Amino acid sequence: MVFLLLSSSLIAQDVIKTMFYNLLEFPTASPGSRDQILQNILNEYDPDIFMVCELENEAGADQILNISLNDEGIDYKRVPFVLNTSGDSNLQQLIYYRNGMFEVETTEIIRTDVRDINRYQLRINTTDNDVDPLFVDIYVSHLKSSQGSSNEAKRLEMVTEFTNSLSSLDPNSFVIFAGDLNVYDADEPAYVELLDPTNAITLADPIDRPGDWNNNIAFQDIHTQSTRVSAGPFGAGAGGGLDDRFDFILVSENMMTDPKLRYIPDTYKSFGNNGNCFNMDISDANCTGPFGQQLRNNLFSMSDHLPVVMQLETNKQIILNTAEVATEAYFQLDNTIVSETIRLKMSAQVIEPVSIQIFSVLGQEVMYIPAVDETYTTIDVSALPTGIYYLKTNLPSHQPLKFLKTS
């Protein structure tokens, strides 16, 4: 049993910031330290809901949580990671959410012939939860890639599985459908199906920019792929420069007008795209604008896709409920730069044995200690290679402790 510090506070603003990002074969694709590159990108936007695809494994999911998101505290949680159950792909979707702002109500897998479509229902913590709870149903997808009629047909089959499932929801539900849709124009059957007004719940494209997006300079400000002229530097992803709109956040039509949960006009962006980078590297020095050079360098290194961001607002008062373990109160490292051993101090408030894991910056577990119950514990790390490591316990919401192993 651990003593928890409980607190509750009102959020002064009622805005919810969302982001979707194709992470490109995370965590194995080059370059190294992409969890730290992602940390820098996320710090530029600070999303409340972070939706991702092309996640390879649970270790990668934990890397993002512990290193990319929770670098300054226990700010985020994630939904459970489940390996893809559709087709033969090893890539999966997931969402992360602001700790205390949301509670997970439901998770569901919609199976297709290619990849899962994942549904996550979140309850937004508001002052009137007991009488009028506010839910949002988030679907994250990664449709079949590439041009050609057969691939278009597979994309249509995938989204039809999703649209058919909408009949099980309350018709007034607030729905987000986000993902790498791999569609080339607004006439593609999959995109038409998503916006079909005869569906149980009608979806809307918040920016309402129909057209032939592929290799069309008229849409250069909303293109999301590819961030690289050549895939050569990293050996993964696609090249060709920025000339496709593959990545989307769609919303149920009621979210365009309903004050209970409404899209904020002009907040939908291709994050990092200054609107002047057609068929170029996103990091090109000529692509200047509100999104700075360092951010665009990070986006170039992180993935061949750009994130898509969008903000929502509610006329309800959001409460940020937190129940956090005070990491510094319960655990401390005597030194964070070590060569032979680390010495962990554990508070007397922790009255049950805890297990300890040590992870590399790649999210790989390199050491496990099953039960520690001493005030001071010395751990031999002399065999570990030089580098940065993270020590984590099995306590709920425990923020990892970072240390540097030297030679």
DRENDO-1510 file (C-alpha; in Angstrom, 1 decimal, always signed):
<recs>
REC; n; res; u; v; w
REC; 1; MET; +0.0; +0.0; +0.0 .
REC; 2; VAL; +1.3; +3.4; -0.9 .
REC; 3; PHE; +0.1; +6.7; +0.5 .
REC; 4; LEU; -1.3; +8.7; -2.4 .
REC; 5; LEU; -1.4; +12.5; -2.6 .
REC; 6; LEU; -4.9; +13.3; -3.8 .
REC; 7; SER; -5.7; +16.6; -5.4 .
REC; 8; SER; -8.5; +18.1; -7.5 .
REC; 9; SER; -8.4; +21.3; -9.5 .
REC; 10; LEU; -10.5; +23.1; -12.0 .
REC; 11; ILE; -9.0; +23.8; -15.4 .
REC; 12; ALA; -9.3; +27.5; -16.2 .
REC; 13; GLN; -9.9; +26.8; -19.9 .
REC; 14; ASP; -12.2; +24.3; -21.5 .
REC; 15; VAL; -10.1; +23.4; -24.5 .
REC; 16; ILE; -9.0; +19.9; -25.4 .
REC; 17; LYS; -6.0; +19.6; -27.7 .
REC; 18; THR; -5.7; +16.5; -29.9 .
REC; 19; MET; -3.0; +15.2; -32.2 .
REC; 20; PHE; -2.7; +12.2; -34.5 .
REC; 21; TYR; +0.7; +11.0; -35.7 .
REC; 22; ASN; +2.0; +8.1; -37.8 .
REC; 23; LEU; +5.1; +7.3; -35.9 .
REC; 24; LEU; +6.8; +5.2; -38.7 .
REC; 25; GLU; +7.7; +1.7; -37.4 .
REC; 26; PHE; +8.2; +2.8; -33.9 .
REC; 27; PRO; +10.5; +2.1; -32.1 .
REC; 28; THR; +12.8; +0.2; -34.5 .
REC; 29; ALA; +13.1; +2.6; -37.5 .
REC; 30; SER; +16.1; +4.8; -37.7 .
REC; 31; PRO; +17.5; +7.2; -36.5 .
REC; 32; GLY; +18.2; +6.4; -32.9 .
REC; 33; SER; +16.7; +8.2; -29.9 .
REC; 34; ARG; +13.4; +8.9; -31.6 .
REC; 35; ASP; +11.6; +8.8; -28.3 .
REC; 36; GLN; +13.6; +12.0; -27.4 .
REC; 37; ILE; +13.0; +13.5; -30.8 .
REC; 38; LEU; +9.2; +12.8; -30.3 .
REC; 39; GLN; +9.5; +14.4; -26.8 .
REC; 40; ASN; +10.7; +17.7; -28.4 .
REC; 41; ILE; +7.9; +17.6; -31.0 .
REC; 42; LEU; +5.2; +17.0; -28.3 .
REC; 43; ASN; +6.5; +19.7; -26.1 .
REC; 44; GLU; +5.8; +22.1; -29.0 .
REC; 45; TYR; +2.1; +21.3; -28.9 .
REC; 46; ASP; +1.3; +19.6; -25.6 .
REC; 47; PRO; -1.7; +17.5; -26.7 .
REC; 48; ASP; -4.3; +16.3; -24.2 .
REC; 49; ILE; -5.2; +13.3; -26.5 .
REC; 50; PHE; -2.3; +11.8; -28.5 .
REC; 51; MET; -3.4; +9.2; -31.1 .
REC; 52; VAL; -0.8; +7.2; -33.0 .
REC; 53; CYS; -0.3; +4.4; -35.5 .
REC; 54; GLU; +2.6; +2.3; -36.7 .
REC; 55; LEU; +3.5; +1.3; -33.1 .
REC; 56; GLU; +5.3; -2.0; -33.2 .
REC; 57; ASN; +5.2; -3.3; -29.6 .
REC; 58; GLU; +4.4; -2.6; -26.0 .
REC; 59; ALA; +8.0; -1.6; -25.2 .
REC; 60; GLY; +7.6; +1.1; -27.8 .
REC; 61; ALA; +4.3; +2.2; -26.2 .
REC; 62; ASP; +6.0; +2.5; -22.8 .
REC; 63; GLN; +8.9; +4.4; -24.3 .
REC; 64; ILE; +6.5; +7.0; -25.6 .
REC; 65; LEU; +4.7; +7.2; -22.3 .
REC; 66; ASN; +7.8; +7.3; -20.0 .
REC; 67; ILE; +10.3; +9.3; -22.1 .
REC; 68; SER; +8.4; +11.3; -24.8 .
REC; 69; LEU; +5.3; +12.3; -22.7 .
REC; 70; ASN; +6.1; +12.0; -19.0 .
REC; 71; ASP; +9.5; +13.7; -19.1 .
REC; 72; GLU; +8.5; +16.3; -16.6 .
REC; 73; GLY; +6.0; +14.4; -14.4 .
REC; 74; ILE; +3.2; +12.0; -14.5 .
REC; 75; ASP; +1.2; +13.9; -17.0 .
REC; 76; TYR; -0.1; +11.1; -19.2 .
REC; 77; LYS; -1.5; +7.7; -19.2 .
REC; 78; ARG; -2.2; +5.2; -22.0 .
REC; 79; VAL; -4.8; +2.6; -22.9 .
REC; 80; PRO; -3.8; -1.0; -22.8 .
REC; 81; PHE; -1.6; -2.1; -25.8 .
REC; 82; VAL; -2.9; -5.1; -27.7 .
REC; 83; LEU; -1.1; -6.7; -30.7 .
REC; 84; ASN; -2.8; -6.3; -34.0 .
REC; 85; THR; -5.3; -9.0; -34.6 .
REC; 86; SER; -6.1; -8.4; -38.3 .
REC; 87; GLY; -4.1; -9.5; -41.3 .
REC; 88; ASP; -0.4; -10.1; -40.8 .
REC; 89; SER; +0.7; -6.6; -39.9 .
REC; 90; ASN; +2.8; -6.0; -36.7 .
REC; 91; LEU; +1.8; -2.4; -36.6 .
REC; 92; GLN; -0.9; -1.1; -34.2 .
REC; 93; GLN; -2.8; +2.0; -33.0 .
REC; 94; LEU; -2.9; +3.5; -29.5 .
REC; 95; ILE; -4.0; +6.6; -27.7 .
REC; 96; TYR; -2.4; +8.5; -24.8 .
REC; 97; TYR; -4.4; +10.9; -22.7 .
REC; 98; ARG; -3.9; +13.7; -20.1 .
REC; 99; ASN; -3.8; +12.2; -16.7 .
REC; 100; GLY; -6.8; +13.3; -14.6 .
REC; 101; MET; -8.6; +14.9; -17.5 .
REC; 102; PHE; -10.1; +11.7; -18.8 .
REC; 103; GLU; -11.1; +8.2; -17.7 .
REC; 104; VAL; -11.2; +5.2; -20.1 .
REC; 105; GLU; -14.7; +3.7; -20.2 .
REC; 106; THR; -14.5; +1.2; -23.1 .
REC; 107; THR; -12.0; -0.3; -25.5 .
REC; 108; GLU; -12.9; -2.3; -28.6 .
REC; 109; ILE; -11.2; -3.8; -31.6 .
REC; 110; ILE; -12.9; -3.7; -35.0 .
REC; 111; ARG; -11.3; -6.4; -37.1 .
REC; 112; THR; -10.6; -6.0; -40.9 .
REC; 113; ASP; -8.7; -7.9; -43.5 .
REC; 114; VAL; -5.7; -5.6; -43.2 .
REC; 115; ARG; -5.3; -4.0; -39.7 .
REC; 116; ASP; -7.4; -3.4; -36.6 .
REC; 117; ILE; -9.4; -0.3; -36.2 .
REC; 118; ASN; -9.3; +0.6; -32.4 .
REC; 119; ARG; -12.1; +2.3; -30.5 .
REC; 120; TYR; -11.5; +4.0; -27.2 .
REC; 121; GLN; -14.3; +5.7; -25.3 .
REC; 122; LEU; -13.1; +8.4; -22.9 .
REC; 123; ARG; -15.2; +10.2; -20.3 .
REC; 124; ILE; -14.1; +13.8; -19.8 .
REC; 125; ASN; -13.9; +14.7; -16.2 .
REC; 126; THR; -16.4; +17.6; -15.7 .
REC; 127; THR; -18.1; +19.1; -12.7 .
REC; 128; ASP; -21.5; +17.5; -13.6 .
REC; 129; ASN; -20.2; +14.0; -14.4 .
REC; 130; ASP; -22.9; +12.4; -12.1 .
REC; 131; VAL; -25.9; +14.0; -13.9 .
REC; 132; ASP; -24.6; +14.6; -17.4 .
REC; 133; PRO; -21.4; +12.7; -18.2 .
REC; 134; LEU; -19.5; +13.7; -21.3 .
REC; 135; PHE; -18.1; +10.9; -23.5 .
REC; 136; VAL; -16.0; +10.9; -26.7 .
REC; 137; ASP; -15.6; +7.8; -28.8 .
REC; 138; ILE; -12.2; +7.8; -30.5 .
REC; 139; TYR; -11.4; +5.5; -33.4 .
REC; 140; VAL; -7.8; +5.2; -34.6 .
REC; 141; SER; -7.0; +3.6; -37.9 .
REC; 142; HIS; -4.4; +2.9; -40.5 .
REC; 143; LEU; -5.9; +2.0; -43.9 .
REC; 144; LYS; -4.4; +0.0; -46.7 .
REC; 145; SER; -1.6; +1.9; -48.5 .
REC; 146; SER; -0.8; +2.5; -52.1 .
REC; 147; GLN; -2.6; +3.4; -55.3 .
REC; 148; GLY; -4.7; +1.1; -57.5 .
REC; 149; SER; -8.2; -0.2; -57.6 .
REC; 150; SER; -7.6; -3.2; -55.4 .
REC; 151; ASN; -6.0; -1.1; -52.6 .
REC; 152; GLU; -8.9; +1.4; -52.9 .
REC; 153; ALA; -11.3; -1.5; -52.5 .
REC; 154; LYS; -9.5; -2.7; -49.3 .
REC; 155; ARG; -9.6; +0.8; -47.8 .
REC; 156; LEU; -13.4; +0.9; -48.5 .
REC; 157; GLU; -13.8; -2.5; -46.9 .
REC; 158; MET; -12.0; -1.3; -43.8 .
REC; 159; VAL; -14.0; +1.9; -43.3 .
REC; 160; THR; -17.3; +0.0; -44.0 .
REC; 161; GLU; -16.5; -2.2; -41.0 .
REC; 162; PHE; -16.2; +1.0; -39.0 .
REC; 163; THR; -19.3; +2.8; -40.3 .
REC; 164; ASN; -21.4; -0.4; -39.8 .
REC; 165; SER; -20.3; -0.4; -36.2 .
REC; 166; LEU; -21.6; +3.1; -35.6 .
REC; 167; SER; -25.2; +1.7; -35.4 .
REC; 168; SER; -24.3; +0.4; -31.9 .
REC; 169; LEU; -23.7; +3.9; -30.6 .
REC; 170; ASP; -26.1; +6.5; -29.4 .
REC; 171; PRO; -26.9; +8.6; -32.5 .
REC; 172; ASN; -25.9; +11.7; -30.6 .
REC; 173; SER; -22.5; +10.4; -29.7 .
REC; 174; PHE; -19.4; +12.5; -30.1 .
REC; 175; VAL; -17.1; +10.6; -32.4 .
REC; 176; ILE; -13.5; +11.2; -33.6 .
REC; 177; PHE; -12.1; +9.1; -36.5 .
REC; 178; ALA; -8.4; +9.6; -36.8 .
REC; 179; GLY; -5.7; +7.9; -38.8 .
REC; 180; ASP; -3.4; +7.5; -41.8 .
REC; 181; LEU; -6.2; +6.9; -44.3 .
REC; 182; ASN; -3.9; +6.7; -47.4 .
REC; 183; VAL; -6.5; +8.3; -49.6 .
REC; 184; TYR; -5.4; +10.3; -52.6 .
REC; 185; ASP; -8.5; +12.4; -53.3 .
REC; 186; ALA; -12.0; +13.3; -52.0 .
REC; 187; ASP; -13.6; +11.0; -54.5 .
REC; 188; GLU; -12.0; +7.9; -53.2 .
REC; 189; PRO; -14.8; +5.4; -52.1 .
REC; 190; ALA; -13.3; +5.1; -48.5 .
REC; 191; TYR; -13.4; +8.8; -47.9 .
REC; 192; VAL; -16.9; +9.1; -49.5 .
REC; 193; GLU; -18.1; +6.3; -47.2 .
REC; 194; LEU; -16.8; +8.0; -44.1 .
REC; 195; LEU; -18.7; +11.2; -44.9 .
REC; 196; ASP; -21.9; +9.4; -46.2 .
REC; 197; PRO; -24.9; +11.2; -44.6 .
REC; 198; THR; -26.9; +8.0; -44.5 .
REC; 199; ASN; -24.5; +6.4; -42.0 .
REC; 200; ALA; -25.8; +5.9; -38.4 .
REC; 201; ILE; -23.6; +8.8; -37.4 .
REC; 202; THR; -22.5; +11.3; -40.0 .
REC; 203; LEU; -18.8; +12.4; -40.0 .
REC; 204; ALA; -17.4; +15.7; -41.1 .
REC; 205; ASP; -14.0; +16.8; -42.3 .
REC; 206; PRO; -13.4; +19.9; -40.1 .
REC; 207; ILE; -11.5; +21.9; -42.8 .
REC; 208; ASP; -13.8; +20.9; -45.7 .
REC; 209; ARG; -11.2; +21.0; -48.4 .
REC; 210; PRO; -12.3; +18.4; -50.9 .
REC; 211; GLY; -10.4; +17.8; -54.1 .
REC; 212; ASP; -7.5; +15.9; -55.7 .
REC; 213; TRP; -4.9; +16.2; -52.9 .
REC; 214; ASN; -2.2; +14.1; -54.5 .
REC; 215; ASN; +0.7; +16.0; -55.9 .
REC; 216; ASN; -1.5; +19.2; -56.1 .
REC; 217; ILE; +0.2; +22.4; -55.1 .
REC; 218; ALA; -3.3; +23.9; -54.4 .
REC; 219; PHE; -3.4; +21.7; -51.2 .
REC; 220; GLN; +0.3; +22.2; -50.1 .
REC; 221; ASP; -0.8; +23.7; -46.8 .
REC; 222; ILE; -2.6; +20.5; -45.7 .
REC; 223; HIS; -0.3; +17.9; -47.1 .
REC; 224; THR; +1.1; +15.5; -44.4 .
REC; 225; GLN; +3.3; +13.1; -46.4 .
REC; 226; SER; +6.2; +12.7; -47.2 .
REC; 227; THR; +8.4; +14.8; -45.0 .
REC; 228; ARG; +11.4; +13.6; -47.0 .
REC; 229; VAL; +12.4; +14.0; -50.6 .
REC; 230; SER; +14.4; +10.7; -50.3 .
REC; 231; ALA; +13.9; +7.8; -47.9 .
REC; 232; GLY; +17.6; +7.2; -48.2 .
REC; 233; PRO; +18.9; +8.9; -45.0 .
REC; 234; PHE; +17.0; +6.6; -42.7 .
REC; 235; GLY; +16.2; +3.5; -44.8 .
REC; 236; ALA; +12.5; +3.5; -43.8 .
REC; 237; GLY; +9.3; +5.3; -44.9 .
REC; 238; ALA; +8.5; +7.0; -48.2 .
REC; 239; GLY; +10.2; +9.8; -50.1 .
REC; 240; GLY; +9.0; +12.1; -52.7 .
REC; 241; GLY; +8.6; +15.3; -50.7 .
REC; 242; LEU; +5.5; +16.8; -49.2 .
REC; 243; ASP; +2.7; +16.1; -51.7 .
REC; 244; ASP; -0.1; +14.0; -50.1 .
REC; 245; ARG; -2.8; +14.4; -47.6 .
REC; 246; PHE; -2.9; +11.0; -46.0 .
REC; 247; ASP; -3.5; +11.9; -42.3 .
REC; 248; PHE; -6.8; +13.0; -41.0 .
REC; 249; ILE; -8.9; +13.7; -37.9 .
REC; 250; LEU; -12.6; +13.5; -38.7 .
REC; 251; VAL; -15.4; +14.3; -36.3 .
REC; 252; SER; -19.1; +13.5; -36.0 .
REC; 253; GLU; -21.2; +16.2; -37.6 .
REC; 254; ASN; -22.6; +17.3; -34.2 .
REC; 255; MET; -19.1; +18.3; -33.1 .
REC; 256; MET; -19.1; +21.1; -35.7 .
REC; 257; THR; -21.8; +23.0; -33.8 .
REC; 258; ASP; -22.7; +21.5; -30.4 .
REC; 259; PRO; -21.4; +23.6; -27.6 .
REC; 260; LYS; -21.2; +20.6; -25.4 .
REC; 261; LEU; -18.2; +19.4; -27.4 .
REC; 262; ARG; -17.3; +21.4; -30.5 .
REC; 263; TYR; -14.5; +21.8; -33.0 .
REC; 264; ILE; -12.7; +25.2; -32.6 .
REC; 265; PRO; -12.6; +26.7; -36.1 .
REC; 266; ASP; -9.1; +27.2; -37.7 .
REC; 267; THR; -7.4; +24.9; -35.2 .
REC; 268; TYR; -7.0; +22.0; -37.6 .
REC; 269; LYS; -3.4; +22.0; -38.9 .
REC; 270; SER; -0.8; +19.8; -40.6 .
REC; 271; PHE; +1.6; +20.4; -37.8 .
REC; 272; GLY; +4.9; +21.7; -39.0 .
REC; 273; ASN; +3.6; +22.6; -42.5 .
REC; 274; ASN; +4.1; +26.2; -43.3 .
REC; 275; GLY; +2.3; +25.9; -46.6 .
REC; 276; ASN; +5.3; +26.4; -48.8 .
REC; 277; CYS; +7.1; +23.1; -48.8 .
REC; 278; PHE; +5.5; +21.4; -51.8 .
REC; 279; ASN; +7.6; +18.4; -53.0 .
REC; 280; MET; +10.4; +19.4; -50.5 .
REC; 281; ASP; +11.9; +18.1; -47.3 .
REC; 282; ILE; +9.9; +19.5; -44.4 .
REC; 283; SER; +13.3; +20.6; -42.9 .
REC; 284; ASP; +14.2; +22.6; -46.0 .
REC; 285; ALA; +15.5; +26.1; -45.0 .
REC; 286; ASN; +13.2; +27.6; -47.6 .
REC; 287; CYS; +10.0; +26.3; -45.8 .
REC; 288; THR; +10.0; +29.2; -43.4 .
REC; 289; GLY; +7.0; +30.3; -41.4 .
REC; 290; PRO; +5.3; +30.0; -38.0 .
REC; 291; PHE; +6.7; +26.4; -37.5 .
REC; 292; GLY; +10.4; +26.9; -36.7 .
REC; 293; GLN; +13.4; +25.3; -38.1 .
REC; 294; GLN; +14.2; +23.1; -35.1 .
REC; 295; LEU; +10.7; +21.7; -35.0 .
REC; 296; ARG; +10.8; +20.9; -38.7 .
REC; 297; ASN; +14.2; +19.2; -38.3 .
REC; 298; ASN; +12.7; +17.0; -35.6 .
REC; 299; LEU; +9.7; +16.2; -37.8 .
REC; 300; PHE; +12.0; +15.2; -40.7 .
REC; 301; SER; +14.0; +12.8; -38.4 .
REC; 302; MET; +11.0; +11.4; -36.6 .
REC; 303; SER; +8.7; +10.1; -39.4 .
REC; 304; ASP; +7.8; +10.4; -43.1 .
REC; 305; HIS; +4.4; +11.8; -41.9 .
REC; 306; LEU; +3.5; +15.0; -40.2 .
REC; 307; PRO; +1.1; +15.1; -37.2 .
REC; 308; VAL; -2.4; +16.5; -37.6 .
REC; 309; VAL; -3.7; +18.6; -34.7 .
REC; 310; MET; -7.1; +19.9; -33.8 .
REC; 311; GLN; -8.7; +21.6; -30.8 .
REC; 312; LEU; -12.1; +21.0; -29.2 .
REC; 313; GLU; -14.0; +23.1; -26.7 .
REC; 314; THR; -16.8; +22.3; -24.2 .
REC; 315; ASN; -19.2; +24.6; -22.4 .
REC; 316; LYS; -18.7; +22.4; -19.3 .
REC; 317; GLN; -16.2; +22.9; -16.6 .
REC; 318; ILE; -13.4; +20.3; -16.8 .
REC; 319; ILE; -11.9; +19.1; -13.6 .
REC; 320; LEU; -8.3; +17.8; -13.5 .
REC; 321; ASN; -8.5; +14.9; -11.0 .
REC; 322; THR; -5.1; +13.6; -10.0 .
REC; 323; ALA; -4.0; +10.8; -7.7 .
REC; 324; GLU; -0.3; +10.7; -8.1 .
REC; 325; VAL; +2.5; +9.0; -6.4 .
REC; 326; ALA; +4.9; +11.7; -5.3 .
REC; 327; THR; +8.0; +10.2; -6.8 .
REC; 328; GLU; +10.6; +12.4; -5.1 .
REC; 329; ALA; +8.9; +11.8; -1.7 .
REC; 330; TYR; +9.0; +8.0; -2.0 .
REC; 331; PHE; +12.1; +7.3; -4.2 .
REC; 332; GLN; +15.4; +9.1; -4.7 .
REC; 333; LEU; +18.7; +8.2; -6.3 .
REC; 334; ASP; +21.8; +9.3; -4.4 .
REC; 335; ASN; +23.6; +9.9; -7.7 .
REC; 336; THR; +22.3; +10.2; -11.2 .
REC; 337; ILE; +25.7; +9.9; -12.9 .
REC; 338; VAL; +27.2; +6.5; -12.0 .
REC; 339; SER; +29.8; +4.0; -13.2 .
REC; 340; GLU; +29.4; +1.0; -10.9 .
REC; 341; THR; +26.3; +1.1; -8.8 .
REC; 342; ILE; +23.2; +3.1; -8.2 .
REC; 343; ARG; +21.9; +3.6; -4.7 .
REC; 344; LEU; +18.1; +3.9; -4.3 .
REC; 345; LYS; +16.5; +5.4; -1.2 .
REC; 346; MET; +12.9; +4.3; -0.5 .
REC; 347; SER; +10.7; +6.3; +1.9 .
REC; 348; ALA; +9.2; +4.6; +5.0 .
REC; 349; GLN; +5.8; +5.4; +3.6 .
REC; 350; VAL; +6.3; +2.6; +1.1 .
REC; 351; ILE; +5.4; -0.3; +3.4 .
REC; 352; GLU; +5.2; -3.2; +0.9 .
REC; 353; PRO; +8.1; -4.7; -1.3 .
REC; 354; VAL; +8.3; -3.2; -4.8 .
REC; 355; SER; +9.8; -4.6; -8.0 .
REC; 356; ILE; +12.3; -2.5; -10.0 .
REC; 357; GLN; +12.8; -2.5; -13.7 .
REC; 358; ILE; +15.6; -0.6; -15.6 .
REC; 359; PHE; +15.0; +0.3; -19.2 .
REC; 360; SER; +17.4; +1.6; -21.9 .
REC; 361; VAL; +16.4; +4.7; -23.9 .
REC; 362; LEU; +15.1; +2.3; -26.6 .
REC; 363; GLY; +12.6; +0.9; -24.1 .
REC; 364; GLN; +14.3; -2.4; -23.6 .
REC; 365; GLU; +14.2; -3.9; -20.1 .
REC; 366; VAL; +17.9; -4.5; -19.2 .
REC; 367; MET; +17.5; -5.4; -15.5 .
REC; 368; TYR; +14.7; -6.6; -13.2 .
REC; 369; ILE; +14.7; -6.9; -9.4 .
REC; 370; PRO; +11.6; -8.7; -8.1 .
REC; 371; ALA; +11.3; -7.5; -4.5 .
REC; 372; VAL; +12.9; -4.5; -2.7 .
REC; 373; ASP; +11.9; -3.5; +0.8 .
REC; 374; GLU; +15.0; -1.9; +2.3 .
REC; 375; THR; +15.4; +1.8; +2.9 .
REC; 376; TYR; +18.6; +1.8; +0.8 .
REC; 377; THR; +19.1; -0.6; -2.1 .
REC; 378; THR; +22.4; -0.8; -4.0 .
REC; 379; ILE; +22.1; -2.0; -7.6 .
REC; 380; ASP; +25.2; -3.1; -9.6 .
REC; 381; VAL; +25.0; -1.6; -13.0 .
REC; 382; SER; +28.6; -2.0; -14.0 .
REC; 383; ALA; +27.8; -4.5; -16.7 .
REC; 384; LEU; +25.5; -2.0; -18.5 .
REC; 385; PRO; +26.8; -0.2; -21.6 .
REC; 386; THR; +27.4; +3.5; -21.3 .
REC; 387; GLY; +24.2; +5.5; -21.8 .
REC; 388; ILE; +21.0; +6.9; -20.3 .
REC; 389; TYR; +18.7; +4.5; -18.4 .
REC; 390; TYR; +15.3; +4.8; -16.6 .
REC; 391; LEU; +14.5; +3.1; -13.3 .
REC; 392; LYS; +10.8; +2.3; -12.8 .
REC; 393; THR; +8.9; +0.5; -10.0 .
REC; 394; ASN; +5.6; -1.3; -10.1 .
REC; 395; LEU; +3.8; +1.4; -8.1 .
REC; 396; PRO; +0.9; +3.0; -9.9 .
REC; 397; SER; +1.8; +6.1; -12.0 .
REC; 398; HIS; +5.4; +6.0; -10.8 .
REC; 399; GLN; +7.5; +8.5; -12.8 .
REC; 400; PRO; +10.7; +6.8; -14.0 .
REC; 401; LEU; +14.0; +8.0; -12.5 .
REC; 402; LYS; +16.7; +8.8; -15.0 .
REC; 403; PHE; +20.4; +8.1; -14.6 .
REC; 404; LEU; +23.5; +8.2; -16.7 .
REC; 405; LYS; +25.8; +5.2; -16.7 .
REC; 406; THR; +29.4; +6.1; -17.6 .
REC; 407; SER; +32.4; +4.0; -18.3 .
</recs>
